[in-house]
Amino acid sequence: MRPDDLQSLTQPGSVSVRGDLVLVNVATPDVAANAYRGGLHRVALDGGGTTSWTWAERDLAPRISPDGRWVAFLRVTAKGKAPQLHVMPADGGEARALTDLRLGAGAPVWAPDSRRLAFTSRVPEAGRYGAPLVEGGDAPTPDAEAPRHITRLDYRLDDVGFTADRHARLFTVDALDADAEPVELTDGTCSVADPAWTADGEAVLFLAERDFGAAESFHNDVYRVPAAGGEPELVVRTPGAAMLPVALPDGGVLFYSPEHAPGTAAIARNTSLWRFDGEHLTRLTDLETVDCEKAAGAPVVTDAGVLVAVRNRGAVELRRVPLDADAAALADLELLAGERAEVKSFAADGDRVVAVVSTSDNTGEVQLVGGGTLTDFGSTVPLRPAVELTGAAPDGYPVHGWLVLPEGEGPHPVVLAVHGGPFMYHGWGFFDEAQVYAAAGYAVVLPNPRGSAGYGQAHGQAVVGGFGTVDVDDVLAVLDVALERPDLDAGRVGVMGGSYGGFMTSWLAAHHGERFRAAWSERAVNAWDSFAGSSDIGWFFADAYCGPSLETQRAMSPLTYAEKISMPFMVVHSEHDWRCPLEQAQRLFVALRRNGVEAEMLVFPGEGHELTRSGKPRHRAQRFDAVLDWWARHLA
């Protein structure tokens, strides 16, 4: 896969099923237009492939109504426009817009009556984000807006921006009434998220910050509000940062949540499945061994149990949890899909379960659980499989990772690529970066050191208060396992990574520089002291992982050891990154240049922390070109 093959990648996303109708949205980067394209595709249950179901600029988040007659989805009509909610008949026809909201709409959720939809939308304050100060008046330009009066620490979010002046609110709309307008059910006191209808359709559940955002909190609770309007009321006081509630027929509620004490953040904690029966709160999955992956979607209730996606040693597996479970361990949960693969989304209708699954050499396919592959959206570009690596760190701790090899006998130059997080993971799913570097002739080593997710909560907690210790040992141990192969060149090794991976790149360059020829450090944390005040999450993240002592934070900061770095070093950052702000790159770059290091800096305008995954297609392609140019210069 070459950088210009980026626009040949078709990746399936969210899936929905009702009866014989299976819909999935796909996305393809369009580098020339600098936008993402893709519509909804219908997947044949007989394995007959797919047919395009919509042909708009970009459609996503399909949701088929409970009676199977309607499909709601989000549509982006032009580059830069916010997605709006649309509906169309399930047997085909014209789509009709249900919303025209200034900041767009969130994913729709059908009511049991197959008529109403719930969704969230950010509502701007008057005079901001294009909203006029008075109805019918002109909106001020951004540089003429009034100053923001900020009184809280949680006032902004990377890739979203300022939030307190555009809280997300809950809406419903009658999808079948052409004249219906969205009805607002919350007042914007604080942002709400993840709507779900009660089984009787009389109310909507949603999540909001504890005590409805009266103060900064790391806990979300489940609330309900009458669908006809009224005051929200608390349903469940949850054990942590709850996500994706689902109403049960008996009036109970399921939801995902880590467990952490009030006033503390959910750092490196597994996400469990919980059940509230109206009186008692029960954890249905084991705290240590089960880590639910919310990115794959909400839990889905079936007659045989609850479907959840679980992170497990680089895989994201679809597992079934009994509704009467009591902290069931991973080994006791039935595996349905995702073995040595990554489940990206899933849905069910009765006993029919479908899932979107990717592997290292396949961008994604739709599977009928128990019935095989329905369709394959795999790239027309040749992709390389991943080779599993196992070994041990110096203290005997088992280490795990992957190697993606280029074609040919070698010996190949090596790129060690460390993931972000740190409570994230490399895995069995498709990873475009590894494919691009392997196609260019580099062997790509992908470690999951202590601190990563999917290996038990203790594994993730191992680096709390200990960045630059056992995580370094594990990364280098996985690299050593790879370098035992005769087809890898131990004399030509580079190191790279983003976010926490950027931190690790800088750290390794300072403390183990003799092992690498050059470094590529991207969107990195380089100095915890300034990160604590400049990052959107810094006000809690730095203390939670490093401790509150400035002396300790500086001891864990790569910038402290900048004078030890002597190798060629590329500092890469996005101009609008609020997770690891630009100052993190600037401080390191200046220190390296002043020390006489061959350092360069690459700054991408208009991008945030997610550039490599969801940034503008043109920037993603340009970044790949720059990466390959860098390694060609230093690993040749």
C-alpha positions as CSV (number, residue, x, y, z in Angstrom):
1,M,0.0,0.0,0.0
2,R,1.5,3.3,-1.1
3,P,0.4,6.8,0.2
4,D,-1.6,7.4,-3.0
5,D,-3.5,4.1,-2.3
6,L,-5.2,5.8,0.6
7,Q,-8.1,6.7,-1.7
8,S,-8.5,3.1,-2.7
9,L,-9.4,2.1,0.9
10,T,-13.1,1.3,1.5
11,Q,-13.8,0.8,5.1
12,P,-17.2,-0.4,6.4
13,G,-18.4,1.2,9.6
14,S,-21.8,1.0,11.4
15,V,-24.1,-1.9,10.6
16,S,-27.8,-2.4,11.1
17,V,-30.1,-5.5,10.5
18,R,-33.8,-6.0,10.5
19,G,-35.3,-9.1,8.8
20,D,-33.6,-9.6,5.5
21,L,-32.3,-6.0,5.3
22,V,-28.7,-5.5,6.3
23,L,-27.2,-2.0,5.8
24,V,-23.7,-0.8,6.4
25,N,-22.1,2.6,5.8
26,V,-18.7,2.7,4.0
27,A,-16.1,5.5,3.8
28,T,-13.4,6.2,1.3
29,P,-10.9,9.1,1.5
30,D,-11.0,11.3,-1.6
31,V,-7.6,13.0,-1.6
32,A,-8.3,15.2,-4.6
33,A,-11.5,16.6,-3.0
34,N,-10.0,16.5,0.4
35,A,-13.1,14.9,1.8
36,Y,-14.5,11.5,2.8
37,R,-17.1,9.8,0.4
38,G,-19.4,7.0,1.0
39,G,-23.0,5.9,1.1
40,L,-25.0,3.1,2.6
41,H,-24.7,-0.4,1.1
42,R,-27.2,-3.2,1.3
43,V,-25.6,-6.6,2.1
44,A,-27.2,-9.7,0.7
45,L,-27.8,-12.4,3.4
46,D,-27.2,-15.1,0.8
47,G,-23.6,-14.0,0.3
48,G,-24.4,-12.4,-3.0
49,G,-22.4,-9.3,-2.2
50,T,-23.5,-5.7,-1.8
51,T,-25.5,-3.1,-3.7
52,S,-25.3,0.7,-3.2
53,W,-28.4,1.8,-1.3
54,T,-27.8,5.5,-1.3
55,W,-25.7,7.7,-3.6
56,A,-25.1,10.9,-1.6
57,E,-21.9,12.7,-0.8
58,R,-21.6,10.8,2.5
59,D,-24.2,8.8,4.5
60,L,-23.5,7.1,7.8
61,A,-25.0,5.6,11.0
62,P,-27.9,3.7,9.4
63,R,-30.6,2.6,11.8
64,I,-33.5,0.4,10.6
65,S,-36.8,0.9,12.5
66,P,-38.1,-1.8,14.7
67,D,-40.9,-2.6,12.2
68,G,-38.4,-2.8,9.3
69,R,-40.2,-0.1,7.3
70,W,-37.9,2.9,7.6
71,V,-34.2,3.7,7.7
72,A,-32.9,6.7,9.6
73,F,-29.3,7.9,9.0
74,L,-27.0,10.9,9.0
75,R,-26.1,12.6,5.7
76,V,-23.3,15.1,4.9
77,T,-24.4,17.0,1.9
78,A,-21.1,18.9,1.2
79,K,-17.6,19.2,2.5
80,G,-17.5,21.1,5.8
81,K,-21.3,20.8,6.4
82,A,-22.6,19.2,9.6
83,P,-24.4,15.9,9.3
84,Q,-28.2,16.1,9.3
85,L,-30.7,13.4,10.2
86,H,-32.6,11.8,7.2
87,V,-35.2,9.1,6.8
88,M,-36.3,7.0,3.8
89,P,-38.4,3.9,3.2
90,A,-36.7,0.6,3.7
91,D,-37.9,-0.6,0.3
92,G,-36.3,2.3,-1.4
93,G,-37.2,5.9,-2.4
94,E,-36.2,9.4,-1.7
95,A,-34.5,10.4,1.5
96,R,-36.1,13.3,3.4
97,A,-34.2,15.6,5.8
98,L,-35.6,15.7,9.3
99,T,-33.2,18.3,10.7
100,D,-31.4,21.5,9.6
101,L,-29.5,22.2,12.8
102,R,-26.7,24.7,12.8
103,L,-24.1,22.2,14.3
104,G,-25.6,19.1,13.0
105,A,-27.2,16.0,14.5
106,G,-25.9,12.9,16.3
107,A,-26.8,9.3,15.5
108,P,-30.5,8.5,15.5
109,V,-32.2,6.1,17.9
110,W,-35.7,4.7,17.0
111,A,-38.5,4.5,19.5
112,P,-40.4,1.2,19.8
113,D,-43.3,2.7,17.8
114,S,-41.0,3.0,14.7
115,R,-42.2,6.6,14.3
116,R,-40.1,8.8,16.7
117,L,-36.4,9.3,16.8
118,A,-34.1,10.5,19.6
119,F,-30.8,12.2,19.0
120,T,-28.5,14.8,20.4
121,S,-27.2,18.1,18.9
122,R,-24.9,20.8,20.1
123,V,-26.9,24.1,20.4
124,P,-24.7,27.2,20.2
125,E,-25.1,30.2,22.4
126,A,-26.6,33.3,20.7
127,G,-23.8,35.1,18.8
128,R,-21.5,32.1,18.4
129,Y,-20.8,29.5,15.8
130,G,-23.0,31.3,13.2
131,A,-26.0,31.8,15.5
132,P,-27.3,35.4,15.5
133,L,-27.4,37.4,18.7
134,V,-31.1,38.1,18.0
135,E,-33.6,36.1,16.0
136,G,-33.4,37.2,12.4
137,G,-30.2,39.2,12.9
138,D,-26.8,38.7,11.4
139,A,-24.3,36.5,13.3
140,P,-21.0,38.0,14.2
141,T,-17.8,36.6,12.6
142,P,-15.7,34.4,14.9
143,D,-13.2,37.2,15.5
144,A,-16.0,39.6,16.6
145,E,-17.7,37.2,19.1
146,A,-17.9,38.2,22.7
147,P,-15.2,36.8,25.0
148,R,-15.8,33.4,26.6
149,H,-16.2,33.5,30.3
150,I,-14.7,30.3,31.6
151,T,-15.2,29.0,35.1
152,R,-14.6,25.3,34.8
153,L,-11.6,23.0,33.9
154,D,-13.6,20.9,31.5
155,Y,-14.3,23.7,29.0
156,R,-12.9,22.2,25.8
157,L,-12.4,19.0,23.9
158,D,-10.0,18.0,21.2
159,D,-11.5,17.8,17.7
160,V,-14.6,19.5,19.1
161,G,-13.4,22.8,20.5
162,F,-15.0,24.9,23.2
163,T,-17.9,23.0,24.7
164,A,-19.5,25.2,27.5
165,D,-21.0,27.5,24.9
166,R,-22.6,24.7,22.8
167,H,-23.7,21.9,25.1
168,A,-25.2,18.9,23.5
169,R,-29.0,18.7,24.1
170,L,-31.5,15.8,23.7
171,F,-34.1,16.0,20.9
172,T,-36.9,13.9,19.5
173,V,-38.6,14.2,16.1
174,D,-41.5,12.5,14.4
175,A,-39.8,10.9,11.5
176,L,-43.1,10.2,9.6
177,D,-44.6,13.7,9.8
178,A,-43.2,15.8,7.0
179,D,-44.0,19.0,8.9
180,A,-42.6,17.9,12.3
181,E,-39.9,20.0,13.9
182,P,-37.4,18.5,16.4
183,V,-38.5,18.9,20.0
184,E,-35.9,19.7,22.7
185,L,-36.1,17.7,25.9
186,T,-33.1,19.1,27.8
187,D,-32.2,22.7,28.4
188,G,-28.5,22.8,27.8
189,T,-27.5,23.1,31.5
190,C,-24.8,20.5,30.7
191,S,-24.1,18.2,27.7
192,V,-26.0,15.0,27.4
193,A,-25.2,11.9,25.4
194,D,-26.2,8.4,24.3
195,P,-30.0,8.5,24.2
196,A,-32.0,5.3,24.5
197,W,-35.7,4.8,24.5
198,T,-37.4,2.9,27.4
199,A,-39.2,-0.3,26.3
200,D,-42.6,1.3,26.5
201,G,-41.6,4.3,24.5
202,E,-42.8,6.7,27.2
203,A,-39.3,8.2,28.0
204,V,-35.8,8.6,26.8
205,L,-32.8,7.6,28.8
206,F,-29.6,9.6,28.5
207,L,-26.2,10.2,30.2
208,A,-25.2,13.4,31.9
209,E,-22.4,14.5,34.2
210,R,-23.1,13.7,37.9
211,D,-25.6,16.2,39.4
212,F,-26.3,17.4,36.0
213,G,-22.9,19.1,35.6
214,A,-23.1,21.2,38.8
215,A,-19.3,20.8,39.0
216,E,-16.5,19.0,37.1
217,S,-17.0,15.2,37.6
218,F,-15.5,12.0,36.2
219,H,-18.8,10.2,36.7
220,N,-21.7,10.1,34.2
221,D,-25.1,9.0,35.5
222,V,-28.2,7.6,33.7
223,Y,-31.2,10.0,33.6
224,R,-34.6,9.7,32.0
225,V,-36.9,12.3,30.7
226,P,-40.6,11.9,29.5
227,A,-40.8,11.8,25.7
228,A,-43.7,14.2,26.0
229,G,-41.5,16.7,27.9
230,G,-40.8,17.3,31.5
231,E,-38.1,17.3,34.1
232,P,-35.3,14.8,33.8
233,E,-34.9,12.4,36.8
234,L,-32.0,10.3,38.0
235,V,-32.3,6.6,37.2
236,V,-28.8,5.1,38.0
237,R,-26.0,6.6,40.0
238,T,-23.2,4.8,38.2
239,P,-19.8,3.6,39.4
240,G,-17.9,5.7,37.0
241,A,-17.7,7.3,33.5
242,A,-20.8,5.4,32.2
243,M,-21.5,4.9,28.5
244,L,-24.2,3.7,26.1
245,P,-27.2,2.8,28.3
246,V,-29.8,0.3,27.0
247,A,-33.3,-0.1,28.4
248,L,-34.4,-3.6,29.3
249,P,-38.0,-4.8,28.8
250,D,-38.5,-5.2,32.6
251,G,-37.6,-1.6,33.2
252,G,-34.0,-2.2,34.1
253,V,-30.9,-0.6,32.4
254,L,-27.7,-2.0,31.0
255,F,-24.7,0.2,30.5
256,Y,-20.9,0.2,30.2
257,S,-18.7,1.8,32.8
258,P,-15.3,1.5,34.4
259,E,-15.4,1.6,38.2
260,H,-13.5,4.4,40.1
261,A,-13.9,6.4,43.2
262,P,-15.7,9.8,43.1
263,G,-13.3,12.6,42.3
264,T,-10.9,10.2,40.5
265,A,-10.5,9.7,36.7
266,A,-10.9,6.3,35.0
267,I,-7.3,5.9,34.2
268,A,-6.3,2.5,32.8
269,R,-9.4,0.8,34.1
270,N,-11.4,-1.9,32.3
271,T,-14.9,-1.1,31.1
272,S,-17.4,-3.5,32.5
273,L,-21.0,-4.3,31.6
274,W,-23.5,-3.4,34.4
275,R,-27.1,-4.1,35.0
276,F,-29.5,-2.0,37.2
277,D,-32.8,-3.7,38.0
278,G,-34.4,-0.8,39.7
279,E,-32.9,-1.4,43.1
280,H,-29.6,-3.2,42.7
281,L,-26.6,-2.6,40.6
282,T,-24.7,-5.7,39.4
283,R,-21.5,-6.0,37.5
284,L,-22.0,-8.6,34.8
285,T,-18.4,-8.9,33.6
286,D,-15.2,-9.6,35.5
287,L,-13.3,-6.5,36.5
288,E,-9.8,-7.9,35.7
289,T,-10.3,-10.0,32.6
290,V,-13.1,-8.3,30.6
291,D,-12.7,-4.9,29.0
292,C,-15.6,-3.9,26.8
293,E,-14.9,-1.8,23.7
294,K,-17.4,1.0,23.5
295,A,-16.2,2.1,20.1
296,A,-17.8,-1.1,18.6
297,G,-21.2,0.0,19.8
298,A,-23.7,-0.3,22.7
299,P,-24.6,-3.7,24.2
300,V,-27.3,-5.5,22.2
301,V,-29.9,-7.6,24.1
302,T,-30.9,-10.9,22.6
303,D,-32.9,-13.8,24.0
304,A,-29.7,-15.7,24.5
305,G,-27.8,-12.9,26.3
306,V,-26.2,-9.6,25.8
307,L,-23.8,-9.0,22.9
308,V,-20.7,-6.9,23.8
309,A,-17.3,-6.3,22.1
310,V,-14.3,-7.1,24.3
311,R,-10.7,-6.1,23.9
312,N,-8.5,-9.2,24.3
313,R,-4.8,-9.4,23.5
314,G,-5.0,-7.2,20.4
315,A,-8.3,-8.7,19.2
316,V,-11.8,-7.1,19.6
317,E,-14.1,-10.0,20.1
318,L,-17.9,-10.3,20.0
319,R,-18.9,-12.1,23.2
320,R,-22.2,-13.1,24.7
321,V,-22.9,-12.2,28.4
322,P,-25.7,-13.9,30.2
323,L,-28.2,-11.4,31.7
324,D,-28.0,-13.2,35.0
325,A,-24.2,-13.3,35.1
326,D,-22.3,-12.2,38.2
327,A,-18.9,-10.7,37.1
328,A,-18.4,-13.4,34.5
329,A,-14.8,-13.9,33.5
330,L,-13.7,-13.7,29.8
331,A,-13.2,-17.5,29.6
332,D,-16.8,-18.0,30.5
333,L,-18.2,-15.7,27.8
334,E,-19.2,-17.3,24.5
335,L,-17.0,-16.1,21.6
336,L,-19.1,-15.3,18.5
337,A,-16.7,-13.4,16.2
338,G,-13.4,-11.5,16.2
339,E,-11.0,-14.2,17.0
340,R,-7.5,-12.9,15.9
341,A,-9.5,-10.0,14.3
342,E,-11.2,-6.7,15.3
343,V,-15.0,-6.3,15.5
344,K,-15.7,-2.7,14.4
345,S,-19.5,-2.8,14.9
346,F,-22.3,-5.3,15.4
347,A,-26.1,-5.6,15.4
348,A,-28.8,-8.2,15.9
349,D,-32.4,-9.0,15.0
350,G,-33.7,-11.9,17.0
351,D,-31.1,-14.7,16.7
352,R,-29.6,-13.1,13.5
353,V,-26.3,-11.4,14.4
354,V,-24.1,-9.5,11.9
355,A,-20.7,-7.9,12.6
356,V,-18.2,-5.8,10.7
357,V,-14.8,-7.4,11.2
358,S,-11.3,-6.4,10.0
359,T,-8.0,-8.1,10.0
360,S,-4.4,-6.9,9.5
361,D,-4.7,-7.5,5.8
362,N,-8.4,-6.7,5.2
363,T,-10.1,-3.4,5.8
364,G,-13.3,-5.0,6.7
365,E,-16.0,-7.6,5.9
366,V,-19.6,-8.1,7.0
367,Q,-20.1,-11.5,8.7
368,L,-23.3,-13.3,9.6
369,V,-22.4,-14.9,12.9
370,G,-22.6,-18.6,12.5
371,G,-23.1,-18.2,8.8
372,G,-19.7,-17.0,7.4
373,T,-18.8,-13.9,5.4
374,L,-21.5,-12.0,3.6
375,T,-19.4,-9.5,1.8
376,D,-15.8,-8.3,1.7
377,F,-14.9,-4.7,1.4
378,G,-11.2,-5.6,1.4
379,S,-8.9,-3.3,-0.5
380,T,-7.9,-3.9,-4.1
381,V,-4.4,-2.9,-3.0
382,P,-2.3,-5.9,-1.8
383,L,-2.0,-5.9,2.0
384,R,0.4,-7.7,4.3
385,P,-0.6,-10.0,7.1
386,A,0.7,-9.5,10.7
387,V,3.0,-12.0,12.4
388,E,2.5,-12.5,16.1
389,L,5.4,-11.9,18.4
390,T,5.8,-13.2,22.0
391,G,8.6,-13.2,24.4
392,A,9.6,-12.0,27.9
393,A,10.9,-8.7,29.4
394,P,14.1,-8.7,31.6
395,D,11.9,-9.3,34.7
396,G,10.3,-12.3,33.1
397,Y,7.0,-10.6,32.3
398,P,5.4,-11.9,29.1
399,V,5.4,-9.5,26.2
400,H,3.3,-9.4,23.0
401,G,3.2,-7.6,19.7
402,W,3.1,-8.0,16.0
403,L,5.4,-7.7,13.0
404,V,4.3,-6.7,9.5
405,L,6.9,-7.7,6.9
406,P,7.6,-6.3,3.5
407,E,8.0,-8.5,0.5
408,G,11.4,-10.1,-0.3
409,E,14.0,-11.9,1.7
410,G,15.6,-9.0,3.5
411,P,17.4,-8.1,5.6
412,H,14.9,-5.3,5.9
413,P,15.3,-2.0,7.8
414,V,13.0,-1.8,10.8
415,V,10.5,0.7,12.1
416,L,9.4,0.3,15.7
417,A,6.0,1.9,16.0
418,V,4.5,2.5,19.5
419,H,0.8,3.1,19.9
420,G,-0.9,6.0,21.8
421,G,-3.0,5.9,24.9
422,P,-1.2,4.4,26.7
423,F,-4.4,2.4,27.5
424,M,-4.9,1.5,23.9
425,Y,-3.4,-1.3,21.8
426,H,-2.0,-2.5,18.5
427,G,-3.9,-5.5,17.3
428,W,-5.2,-7.9,14.7
429,G,-7.2,-5.3,12.9
430,F,-6.3,-3.3,9.8
431,F,-3.7,-0.6,10.4
432,D,-3.0,1.6,7.4
433,E,0.3,2.9,8.7
434,A,1.9,-0.5,9.1
435,Q,0.7,-1.4,5.5
436,V,2.3,1.8,4.0
437,Y,5.6,1.3,5.7
438,A,5.8,-2.4,4.9
439,A,5.0,-1.7,1.2
440,A,7.9,0.7,1.2
441,G,10.3,-2.0,2.4
442,Y,10.3,-1.6,6.2
443,A,9.6,-4.3,8.7
444,V,7.1,-2.8,11.2
445,V,7.2,-3.8,14.8
446,L,4.1,-3.2,16.9
447,P,4.4,-3.8,20.6
448,N,1.8,-3.8,23.3
449,P,3.8,-3.0,26.5
450,R,2.5,-2.8,30.0
451,G,0.1,0.1,30.1
452,S,-1.8,-1.2,27.0
453,A,-5.4,-2.3,27.0
454,G,-6.7,-5.8,26.5
455,Y,-4.4,-7.8,28.8
456,G,-6.2,-7.3,32.1
457,Q,-6.6,-4.3,34.3
458,A,-3.4,-4.9,36.2
459,H,-1.4,-4.8,32.9
460,G,-2.9,-1.4,32.1
461,Q,-2.3,-0.1,35.7
462,A,1.4,-1.2,35.7
463,V,2.7,2.2,34.4
464,V,0.7,4.4,36.7
465,G,3.4,6.4,38.4
466,G,6.0,4.6,36.3
467,F,6.2,5.9,32.8
468,G,9.6,5.1,31.3
469,T,10.1,1.9,33.3
470,V,8.5,-1.4,32.6
471,D,6.8,0.0,29.5
472,V,10.3,0.7,28.0
473,D,11.5,-2.8,29.0
474,D,8.5,-4.4,27.2
475,V,8.8,-2.3,24.0
476,L,12.5,-3.2,23.7
477,A,11.8,-6.8,24.5
478,V,9.3,-7.1,21.6
479,L,11.8,-5.3,19.4
480,D,14.5,-7.8,20.4
481,V,12.2,-10.8,19.6
482,A,11.6,-9.3,16.1
483,L,15.4,-8.7,15.6
484,E,16.1,-12.4,16.2
485,R,14.9,-13.0,12.7
486,P,17.6,-13.1,10.0
487,D,15.4,-11.1,7.6
488,L,15.5,-8.0,9.8
489,D,18.5,-5.6,9.9
490,A,19.3,-4.7,13.5
491,G,21.7,-2.0,12.3
492,R,18.9,0.0,10.6
493,V,16.2,0.6,13.1
494,G,14.0,3.7,13.5
495,V,11.5,4.5,16.2
496,M,8.2,6.3,15.8
497,G,4.9,6.9,17.6
498,G,2.1,9.3,18.3
499,S,0.7,10.7,21.5
500,Y,1.9,8.3,24.2
501,G,3.8,6.6,21.4
502,G,5.4,10.0,20.7
503,F,6.3,10.2,24.4
504,M,7.9,6.8,24.1
505,T,9.8,7.8,20.9
506,S,11.3,10.8,22.7
507,W,12.1,8.8,25.8
508,L,13.8,6.0,23.8
509,A,15.8,8.5,21.8
510,A,17.1,10.0,25.0
511,H,17.7,6.8,27.0
512,H,18.4,4.1,24.4
513,G,19.6,6.2,21.4
514,E,22.3,3.7,20.5
515,R,19.6,1.3,19.3
516,F,18.1,3.7,16.7
517,R,19.2,5.6,13.7
518,A,16.5,8.2,13.7
519,A,13.1,9.1,15.4
520,W,9.7,10.4,14.3
521,S,7.8,11.7,17.3
522,E,4.2,12.8,16.6
523,R,1.6,14.7,18.7
524,A,3.7,13.7,21.7
525,V,3.6,14.5,25.4
526,N,7.1,15.8,26.1
527,A,6.6,17.8,29.2
528,W,4.0,16.9,31.8
529,D,4.3,20.2,33.7
530,S,3.0,22.3,30.9
531,F,0.7,19.5,29.5
532,A,-1.2,19.7,32.8
533,G,-2.4,23.2,32.0
534,S,-2.5,23.2,28.2
535,S,-4.2,19.9,27.3
536,D,-7.9,19.5,27.4
537,I,-7.5,16.5,29.7
538,G,-4.2,17.7,31.3
539,W,-5.9,19.0,34.5
540,F,-6.5,15.4,35.6
541,F,-4.5,13.1,33.4
542,A,-1.0,14.3,34.4
543,D,-1.7,13.8,38.1
544,A,-3.5,10.5,37.6
545,Y,-0.6,8.9,35.7
546,C,2.4,10.7,37.1
547,G,1.3,12.0,40.4
548,P,0.9,15.7,41.5
549,S,4.6,16.3,42.3
550,L,6.2,18.7,39.7
551,E,9.5,17.1,40.4
552,T,8.1,13.6,39.6
553,Q,6.4,14.9,36.5
554,R,9.6,16.5,35.2
555,A,11.4,13.2,35.9
556,M,8.9,11.4,33.7
557,S,9.2,14.1,30.9
558,P,11.3,13.4,27.8
559,L,12.0,17.1,27.6
560,T,14.0,16.8,30.8
561,Y,16.5,14.6,29.0
562,A,16.6,16.4,25.6
563,E,20.3,17.0,25.9
564,K,20.8,13.2,25.7
565,I,19.2,13.0,22.2
566,S,21.7,13.2,19.4
567,M,20.0,11.2,16.5
568,P,18.1,12.9,13.6
569,F,14.7,13.7,15.1
570,M,11.5,14.7,13.4
571,V,8.9,16.5,15.5
572,V,5.4,16.3,14.0
573,H,2.3,18.0,15.3
574,S,-1.2,19.4,14.4
575,E,-1.8,23.0,14.8
576,H,-5.1,22.6,16.5
577,D,-4.3,19.6,18.7
578,W,-5.8,20.3,22.1
579,R,-5.1,16.8,23.5
580,C,-1.3,17.2,23.3
581,P,-1.0,20.9,22.4
582,L,1.5,22.3,19.9
583,E,3.6,23.7,22.7
584,Q,4.7,20.2,23.5
585,A,6.3,19.9,20.0
586,Q,7.7,23.4,20.0
587,R,9.5,23.0,23.4
588,L,11.2,19.8,22.3
589,F,12.1,21.1,18.8
590,V,13.7,24.3,20.2
591,A,15.6,22.3,22.8
592,L,17.0,19.9,20.2
593,R,18.0,22.6,17.7
594,R,19.7,24.5,20.5
595,N,21.6,21.4,21.3
596,G,22.8,21.0,17.7
597,V,20.6,18.0,16.9
598,E,19.5,17.4,13.3
599,A,15.9,18.2,14.2
600,E,13.0,19.1,11.9
601,M,9.4,20.0,12.7
602,L,6.3,19.4,10.6
603,V,3.1,21.2,11.6
604,F,-0.3,20.4,9.9
605,P,-2.7,23.4,9.8
606,G,-6.3,22.9,10.8
607,E,-5.8,19.4,12.3
608,G,-6.4,18.0,15.7
609,H,-5.1,15.0,17.6
610,E,-6.8,12.6,15.3
611,L,-5.0,13.5,12.1
612,T,-3.6,10.1,11.3
613,R,-7.0,8.4,11.7
614,S,-9.7,11.0,10.6
615,G,-7.8,14.0,9.5
616,K,-8.2,15.6,6.0
617,P,-7.4,13.0,3.4
618,R,-4.9,15.3,1.7
619,H,-3.0,15.9,5.0
620,R,-3.0,12.1,5.7
621,A,-1.5,11.5,2.2
622,Q,1.1,14.3,2.7
623,R,2.0,12.9,6.1
624,F,2.7,9.4,4.6
625,D,4.9,11.0,1.9
626,A,6.8,12.8,4.7
627,V,7.2,9.7,6.8
628,L,8.6,7.7,3.9
629,D,10.9,10.5,2.9
630,W,12.3,10.6,6.5
631,W,13.0,6.9,6.7
632,A,14.5,6.9,3.2
633,R,16.9,9.5,4.4
634,H,17.9,7.7,7.6
635,L,17.3,4.0,7.2
636,A,18.7,3.5,3.7
